């Protein structure tokens, strides 16, 4: 192919030739830099090879597409769908459909078919993002939280989820609440689910700041001196007050706004 060996190209089988069709079609249609008589003869042989292949007509139609304009329209449509949501019927790539998608595709030429396919792909991609982005965000934050050095400060997980639920964007609150409710619809959360991992991490953070009490009986000072292994409830440590307040606020938001239910890990 690099040397345009027409004789060798003619000896290729149909499946082998199909792999080279886009290059051969473009080579046959574009004005060549080589104006020699030998190339003119080779070009005739290439056209003869292509004349027997039915897919060539479709490739010729696709090569006539203005891909630069198509890319710009696809980018604008992607921004529009992010702004209005995946369920929006508006489209920049295609005008209002007169028939159903299948009939419209069958009755359209190649450039419009390409626009129809791109529009549908962007719609599907946007719906997948709406379903999985909350889980992805939590999973990435959980992964980052594992590497945090500070144990006394408020974790990134608490900050991230609190920001989603207590922020001013109502759409984001609904978006994350849907993620929580969908995760709880399963009969039993597995340890591989992001929601289960989030519950576990928050519980570990809560347990890490709760005071440890080995004995519930009231011990006099004299008894403490005699029994040094007995610990007495002394309340929350001062350095844990901010973290405890953040966790309390987050749990209230998770249950009140996102509908999180109590669950045994």
FINUZA-222239 format. One record per residue (C-alpha): residue number from 1; x, y, z. Coordinates in Angstrom, 2 decimals, decimal comma, always signed. Layout:
BEGIN
<r k="NUM" X="X" Y="Y" Z="Z"/>
...
***
This chain:
BEGIN
<r k="1" X="+0,00" Y="+0,00" Z="+0,00"/>
<r k="2" X="+2,88" Y="+2,37" Z="+0,76"/>
<r k="3" X="+4,23" Y="+1,93" Z="-2,77"/>
<r k="4" X="+0,74" Y="+1,66" Z="-4,37"/>
<r k="5" X="+1,54" Y="-1,71" Z="-5,90"/>
<r k="6" X="-1,56" Y="-2,05" Z="-8,09"/>
<r k="7" X="-0,67" Y="-5,56" Z="-9,25"/>
<r k="8" X="-0,46" Y="-6,77" Z="-5,67"/>
<r k="9" X="-3,67" Y="-4,94" Z="-4,76"/>
<r k="10" X="-5,46" Y="-6,74" Z="-7,58"/>
<r k="11" X="-4,40" Y="-10,10" Z="-6,11"/>
<r k="12" X="-5,98" Y="-9,41" Z="-2,70"/>
<r k="13" X="-9,12" Y="-11,24" Z="-1,63"/>
<r k="14" X="-12,34" Y="-9,30" Z="-0,98"/>
<r k="15" X="-11,97" Y="-9,31" Z="+2,85"/>
<r k="16" X="-8,37" Y="-8,07" Z="+2,55"/>
<r k="17" X="-9,35" Y="-5,40" Z="+0,04"/>
<r k="18" X="-12,18" Y="-4,09" Z="+2,26"/>
<r k="19" X="-9,63" Y="-3,01" Z="+4,88"/>
<r k="20" X="-8,05" Y="-0,67" Z="+2,34"/>
<r k="21" X="-11,23" Y="+0,69" Z="+0,76"/>
<r k="22" X="-11,29" Y="+4,12" Z="+2,49"/>
<r k="23" X="-7,70" Y="+4,82" Z="+1,41"/>
<r k="24" X="-8,27" Y="+3,58" Z="-2,13"/>
<r k="25" X="-11,49" Y="+5,58" Z="-2,55"/>
<r k="26" X="-9,84" Y="+8,76" Z="-1,32"/>
<r k="27" X="-6,84" Y="+8,09" Z="-3,55"/>
<r k="28" X="-9,10" Y="+7,68" Z="-6,58"/>
<r k="29" X="-11,20" Y="+10,80" Z="-5,88"/>
<r k="30" X="-8,57" Y="+13,34" Z="-4,83"/>
<r k="31" X="-6,47" Y="+15,23" Z="-7,35"/>
<r k="32" X="-3,04" Y="+13,54" Z="-7,32"/>
<r k="33" X="+0,27" Y="+15,34" Z="-6,91"/>
<r k="34" X="+1,76" Y="+12,83" Z="-9,34"/>
<r k="35" X="+0,67" Y="+13,81" Z="-12,86"/>
<r k="36" X="+2,73" Y="+11,16" Z="-14,64"/>
<r k="37" X="+1,32" Y="+8,77" Z="-17,24"/>
<r k="38" X="+2,21" Y="+5,73" Z="-15,11"/>
<r k="39" X="+0,08" Y="+7,00" Z="-12,21"/>
<r k="40" X="-2,82" Y="+7,68" Z="-14,59"/>
<r k="41" X="-2,70" Y="+4,02" Z="-15,64"/>
<r k="42" X="-2,49" Y="+2,86" Z="-12,02"/>
<r k="43" X="-5,47" Y="+5,04" Z="-11,12"/>
<r k="44" X="-7,54" Y="+3,40" Z="-13,85"/>
<r k="45" X="-6,70" Y="-0,02" Z="-12,39"/>
<r k="46" X="-7,69" Y="+1,18" Z="-8,90"/>
<r k="47" X="-11,03" Y="+2,47" Z="-10,23"/>
<r k="48" X="-11,57" Y="-0,89" Z="-11,91"/>
<r k="49" X="-10,94" Y="-2,64" Z="-8,58"/>
<r k="50" X="-13,38" Y="-0,36" Z="-6,78"/>
<r k="51" X="-16,12" Y="-0,67" Z="-9,38"/>
<r k="52" X="-16,97" Y="-4,18" Z="-8,25"/>
<r k="53" X="-17,34" Y="-3,32" Z="-4,56"/>
<r k="54" X="-20,80" Y="-2,25" Z="-3,39"/>
<r k="55" X="-19,57" Y="-0,51" Z="-0,21"/>
<r k="56" X="-17,63" Y="+2,06" Z="-2,27"/>
<r k="57" X="-20,74" Y="+4,21" Z="-2,83"/>
<r k="58" X="-21,28" Y="+4,53" Z="+0,93"/>
<r k="59" X="-17,65" Y="+5,47" Z="+1,47"/>
<r k="60" X="-17,83" Y="+8,11" Z="-1,27"/>
<r k="61" X="-20,89" Y="+9,62" Z="+0,45"/>
<r k="62" X="-19,13" Y="+9,70" Z="+3,83"/>
<r k="63" X="-16,06" Y="+11,35" Z="+2,35"/>
<r k="64" X="-18,28" Y="+14,22" Z="+1,23"/>
<r k="65" X="-19,27" Y="+14,99" Z="+4,85"/>
<r k="66" X="-17,96" Y="+18,22" Z="+6,36"/>
<r k="67" X="-16,44" Y="+16,62" Z="+9,46"/>
<r k="68" X="-15,25" Y="+19,95" Z="+10,87"/>
<r k="69" X="-18,82" Y="+21,30" Z="+10,96"/>
<r k="70" X="-20,04" Y="+17,94" Z="+12,27"/>
<r k="71" X="-17,55" Y="+18,05" Z="+15,15"/>
<r k="72" X="-18,62" Y="+21,58" Z="+16,09"/>
<r k="73" X="-22,32" Y="+20,63" Z="+16,08"/>
<r k="74" X="-21,62" Y="+17,49" Z="+18,13"/>
<r k="75" X="-19,74" Y="+19,57" Z="+20,71"/>
<r k="76" X="-22,63" Y="+22,07" Z="+20,92"/>
<r k="77" X="-25,14" Y="+19,23" Z="+21,30"/>
<r k="78" X="-23,11" Y="+17,67" Z="+24,10"/>
<r k="79" X="-23,09" Y="+20,98" Z="+25,97"/>
<r k="80" X="-26,84" Y="+21,38" Z="+25,38"/>
<r k="81" X="-27,61" Y="+17,92" Z="+26,76"/>
<r k="82" X="-25,47" Y="+18,54" Z="+29,85"/>
<r k="83" X="-27,35" Y="+21,78" Z="+30,43"/>
<r k="84" X="-30,90" Y="+20,57" Z="+29,80"/>
<r k="85" X="-30,53" Y="+16,93" Z="+30,84"/>
<r k="86" X="-30,58" Y="+13,63" Z="+28,96"/>
<r k="87" X="-34,35" Y="+13,65" Z="+28,49"/>
<r k="88" X="-34,38" Y="+16,85" Z="+26,44"/>
<r k="89" X="-35,82" Y="+16,48" Z="+22,94"/>
<r k="90" X="-33,85" Y="+19,41" Z="+21,53"/>
<r k="91" X="-31,03" Y="+18,65" Z="+19,13"/>
<r k="92" X="-28,46" Y="+20,65" Z="+17,17"/>
<r k="93" X="-27,22" Y="+17,71" Z="+15,10"/>
<r k="94" X="-30,64" Y="+16,86" Z="+13,66"/>
<r k="95" X="-33,79" Y="+18,87" Z="+13,13"/>
<r k="96" X="-37,16" Y="+17,72" Z="+14,41"/>
<r k="97" X="-37,80" Y="+14,14" Z="+13,27"/>
<r k="98" X="-40,80" Y="+13,76" Z="+10,97"/>
<r k="99" X="-41,02" Y="+9,99" Z="+11,53"/>
<r k="100" X="-39,66" Y="+7,52" Z="+14,04"/>
<r k="101" X="-35,91" Y="+7,17" Z="+14,40"/>
<r k="102" X="-35,76" Y="+3,92" Z="+12,40"/>
<r k="103" X="-37,76" Y="+5,26" Z="+9,44"/>
<r k="104" X="-35,87" Y="+8,54" Z="+9,54"/>
<r k="105" X="-32,57" Y="+6,65" Z="+9,38"/>
<r k="106" X="-33,72" Y="+4,50" Z="+6,43"/>
<r k="107" X="-34,95" Y="+7,50" Z="+4,43"/>
<r k="108" X="-31,92" Y="+9,72" Z="+5,09"/>
<r k="109" X="-28,73" Y="+10,16" Z="+3,12"/>
<r k="110" X="-25,33" Y="+9,24" Z="+4,58"/>
<r k="111" X="-24,48" Y="+12,64" Z="+6,17"/>
<r k="112" X="-27,85" Y="+12,81" Z="+7,93"/>
<r k="113" X="-27,56" Y="+9,18" Z="+9,05"/>
<r k="114" X="-24,22" Y="+10,04" Z="+10,63"/>
<r k="115" X="-25,84" Y="+12,95" Z="+12,48"/>
<r k="116" X="-28,70" Y="+10,73" Z="+13,68"/>
<r k="117" X="-26,29" Y="+8,13" Z="+15,06"/>
<r k="118" X="-24,16" Y="+10,77" Z="+16,80"/>
<r k="119" X="-27,23" Y="+12,39" Z="+18,35"/>
<r k="120" X="-28,44" Y="+9,06" Z="+19,75"/>
<r k="121" X="-24,98" Y="+8,16" Z="+21,06"/>
<r k="122" X="-24,69" Y="+11,48" Z="+22,89"/>
<r k="123" X="-28,15" Y="+10,99" Z="+24,41"/>
<r k="124" X="-27,22" Y="+7,50" Z="+25,64"/>
<r k="125" X="-23,86" Y="+8,69" Z="+26,99"/>
<r k="126" X="-25,54" Y="+11,51" Z="+28,89"/>
<r k="127" X="-28,05" Y="+9,10" Z="+30,52"/>
<r k="128" X="-25,21" Y="+6,75" Z="+31,57"/>
<r k="129" X="-23,33" Y="+9,72" Z="+33,08"/>
<r k="130" X="-26,45" Y="+10,73" Z="+35,06"/>
<r k="131" X="-26,71" Y="+7,16" Z="+36,46"/>
<r k="132" X="-23,06" Y="+6,50" Z="+37,29"/>
<r k="133" X="-21,36" Y="+9,84" Z="+37,93"/>
<r k="134" X="-22,46" Y="+10,10" Z="+41,60"/>
<r k="135" X="-21,05" Y="+6,63" Z="+42,29"/>
<r k="136" X="-17,86" Y="+7,46" Z="+40,42"/>
<r k="137" X="-17,41" Y="+10,67" Z="+42,39"/>
<r k="138" X="-17,90" Y="+8,86" Z="+45,72"/>
<r k="139" X="-15,59" Y="+6,00" Z="+44,65"/>
<r k="140" X="-12,78" Y="+8,40" Z="+43,71"/>
<r k="141" X="-13,22" Y="+10,33" Z="+46,96"/>
<r k="142" X="-13,14" Y="+7,08" Z="+48,96"/>
<r k="143" X="-9,93" Y="+6,10" Z="+47,22"/>
<r k="144" X="-8,41" Y="+9,48" Z="+48,06"/>
<r k="145" X="-9,64" Y="+9,27" Z="+51,67"/>
<r k="146" X="-7,66" Y="+6,07" Z="+52,23"/>
<r k="147" X="-4,45" Y="+8,01" Z="+51,63"/>
<r k="148" X="-5,30" Y="+10,93" Z="+53,92"/>
<r k="149" X="-2,75" Y="+11,54" Z="+56,64"/>
<r k="150" X="-4,90" Y="+13,57" Z="+59,04"/>
<r k="151" X="-7,19" Y="+11,61" Z="+61,34"/>
<r k="152" X="-8,57" Y="+14,52" Z="+63,38"/>
<r k="153" X="-9,71" Y="+16,79" Z="+60,54"/>
<r k="154" X="-12,89" Y="+16,49" Z="+58,49"/>
<r k="155" X="-12,31" Y="+13,97" Z="+55,69"/>
<r k="156" X="-12,69" Y="+14,72" Z="+51,99"/>
<r k="157" X="-15,57" Y="+12,23" Z="+51,83"/>
<r k="158" X="-17,58" Y="+14,16" Z="+54,43"/>
<r k="159" X="-16,81" Y="+17,46" Z="+52,68"/>
<r k="160" X="-17,68" Y="+16,11" Z="+49,22"/>
<r k="161" X="-21,02" Y="+14,51" Z="+50,12"/>
<r k="162" X="-21,99" Y="+17,44" Z="+52,37"/>
<r k="163" X="-21,29" Y="+19,83" Z="+49,51"/>
<r k="164" X="-23,56" Y="+17,85" Z="+47,20"/>
<r k="165" X="-26,47" Y="+17,65" Z="+49,62"/>
<r k="166" X="-26,20" Y="+21,02" Z="+51,36"/>
<r k="167" X="-25,18" Y="+23,12" Z="+48,36"/>
<r k="168" X="-27,44" Y="+25,57" Z="+46,55"/>
<r k="169" X="-27,92" Y="+23,43" Z="+43,43"/>
<r k="170" X="-31,27" Y="+21,62" Z="+43,76"/>
<r k="171" X="-30,59" Y="+19,50" Z="+40,67"/>
<r k="172" X="-27,40" Y="+18,11" Z="+42,23"/>
<r k="173" X="-29,28" Y="+17,25" Z="+45,45"/>
<r k="174" X="-31,91" Y="+15,37" Z="+43,45"/>
<r k="175" X="-29,18" Y="+13,71" Z="+41,38"/>
<r k="176" X="-27,33" Y="+12,40" Z="+44,44"/>
<r k="177" X="-30,55" Y="+11,48" Z="+46,24"/>
<r k="178" X="-31,51" Y="+9,29" Z="+43,28"/>
<r k="179" X="-28,15" Y="+7,53" Z="+43,55"/>
<r k="180" X="-28,79" Y="+6,80" Z="+47,26"/>
<r k="181" X="-32,35" Y="+5,56" Z="+46,71"/>
<r k="182" X="-31,41" Y="+3,39" Z="+43,73"/>
<r k="183" X="-28,60" Y="+1,83" Z="+45,75"/>
<r k="184" X="-31,02" Y="+0,98" Z="+48,58"/>
<r k="185" X="-33,54" Y="-0,66" Z="+46,26"/>
<r k="186" X="-31,36" Y="-3,74" Z="+45,98"/>
<r k="187" X="-32,32" Y="-6,49" Z="+48,41"/>
<r k="188" X="-28,94" Y="-6,49" Z="+50,11"/>
<r k="189" X="-26,03" Y="-4,17" Z="+49,53"/>
<r k="190" X="-22,83" Y="-6,01" Z="+48,75"/>
<r k="191" X="-19,37" Y="-4,97" Z="+49,84"/>
<r k="192" X="-18,55" Y="-4,16" Z="+46,20"/>
<r k="193" X="-21,22" Y="-1,45" Z="+45,96"/>
<r k="194" X="-20,10" Y="+2,16" Z="+46,30"/>
<r k="195" X="-22,98" Y="+2,96" Z="+48,67"/>
<r k="196" X="-21,93" Y="+0,14" Z="+51,03"/>
<r k="197" X="-18,33" Y="+1,38" Z="+50,99"/>
<r k="198" X="-19,48" Y="+4,93" Z="+51,71"/>
<r k="199" X="-21,59" Y="+3,75" Z="+54,67"/>
<r k="200" X="-18,67" Y="+1,74" Z="+56,03"/>
<r k="201" X="-16,17" Y="+4,60" Z="+55,73"/>
<r k="202" X="-18,49" Y="+7,07" Z="+57,44"/>
<r k="203" X="-19,14" Y="+4,56" Z="+60,23"/>
<r k="204" X="-15,40" Y="+4,02" Z="+60,70"/>
<r k="205" X="-14,86" Y="+7,77" Z="+60,93"/>
<r k="206" X="-17,66" Y="+8,05" Z="+63,48"/>
<r k="207" X="-16,32" Y="+5,18" Z="+65,59"/>
<r k="208" X="-12,85" Y="+6,70" Z="+65,46"/>
<r k="209" X="-13,92" Y="+9,80" Z="+67,40"/>
<r k="210" X="-16,38" Y="+8,26" Z="+69,86"/>
<r k="211" X="-15,07" Y="+7,97" Z="+73,45"/>
<r k="212" X="-14,07" Y="+4,45" Z="+74,48"/>
<r k="213" X="-15,72" Y="+3,20" Z="+77,67"/>
<r k="214" X="-14,63" Y="-0,12" Z="+79,17"/>
<r k="215" X="-16,84" Y="+0,14" Z="+82,24"/>
<r k="216" X="-20,21" Y="+1,81" Z="+82,75"/>
<r k="217" X="-20,09" Y="+1,88" Z="+86,56"/>
<r k="218" X="-19,22" Y="+5,08" Z="+88,38"/>
<r k="219" X="-15,73" Y="+4,87" Z="+89,81"/>
<r k="220" X="-14,40" Y="+6,99" Z="+92,64"/>
<r k="221" X="-10,99" Y="+8,63" Z="+92,30"/>
<r k="222" X="-9,53" Y="+6,22" Z="+94,84"/>
<r k="223" X="-10,80" Y="+3,27" Z="+92,81"/>
<r k="224" X="-9,17" Y="+4,64" Z="+89,67"/>
<r k="225" X="-5,84" Y="+4,77" Z="+91,42"/>
<r k="226" X="-6,27" Y="+1,19" Z="+92,57"/>
<r k="227" X="-7,58" Y="-0,02" Z="+89,22"/>
<r k="228" X="-5,59" Y="+1,79" Z="+86,50"/>
<r k="229" X="-7,10" Y="-0,36" Z="+83,70"/>
<r k="230" X="-10,61" Y="+0,97" Z="+84,30"/>
<r k="231" X="-11,50" Y="+3,86" Z="+81,95"/>
<r k="232" X="-14,16" Y="+6,41" Z="+82,77"/>
<r k="233" X="-16,37" Y="+8,25" Z="+80,23"/>
<r k="234" X="-14,81" Y="+11,66" Z="+79,83"/>
<r k="235" X="-16,78" Y="+13,07" Z="+76,89"/>
<r k="236" X="-15,74" Y="+13,92" Z="+73,34"/>
<r k="237" X="-12,18" Y="+15,08" Z="+72,87"/>
<r k="238" X="-11,83" Y="+18,75" Z="+72,04"/>
<r k="239" X="-9,95" Y="+18,07" Z="+68,80"/>
<r k="240" X="-12,84" Y="+15,89" Z="+67,57"/>
<r k="241" X="-15,64" Y="+18,43" Z="+68,08"/>
<r k="242" X="-15,47" Y="+19,91" Z="+64,56"/>
<r k="243" X="-15,34" Y="+16,48" Z="+62,93"/>
<r k="244" X="-18,25" Y="+15,23" Z="+65,06"/>
<r k="245" X="-20,35" Y="+18,27" Z="+64,09"/>
<r k="246" X="-19,58" Y="+17,70" Z="+60,40"/>
<r k="247" X="-20,53" Y="+14,02" Z="+60,64"/>
<r k="248" X="-23,75" Y="+14,81" Z="+62,51"/>
<r k="249" X="-24,72" Y="+17,39" Z="+59,90"/>
<r k="250" X="-23,92" Y="+14,96" Z="+57,07"/>
<r k="251" X="-25,95" Y="+12,10" Z="+58,57"/>
<r k="252" X="-28,92" Y="+14,45" Z="+59,03"/>
<r k="253" X="-28,63" Y="+15,50" Z="+55,38"/>
<r k="254" X="-28,26" Y="+11,92" Z="+54,15"/>
<r k="255" X="-31,39" Y="+10,80" Z="+55,98"/>
<r k="256" X="-33,47" Y="+13,94" Z="+55,57"/>
<r k="257" X="-32,60" Y="+14,95" Z="+52,00"/>
<r k="258" X="-31,27" Y="+11,82" Z="+50,29"/>
<r k="259" X="-33,48" Y="+9,33" Z="+52,14"/>
<r k="260" X="-30,67" Y="+7,19" Z="+53,55"/>
<r k="261" X="-32,01" Y="+4,39" Z="+55,75"/>
<r k="262" X="-30,36" Y="+2,74" Z="+58,71"/>
<r k="263" X="-28,54" Y="-0,40" Z="+57,69"/>
<r k="264" X="-26,38" Y="-3,03" Z="+59,35"/>
<r k="265" X="-23,01" Y="-3,14" Z="+57,58"/>
***
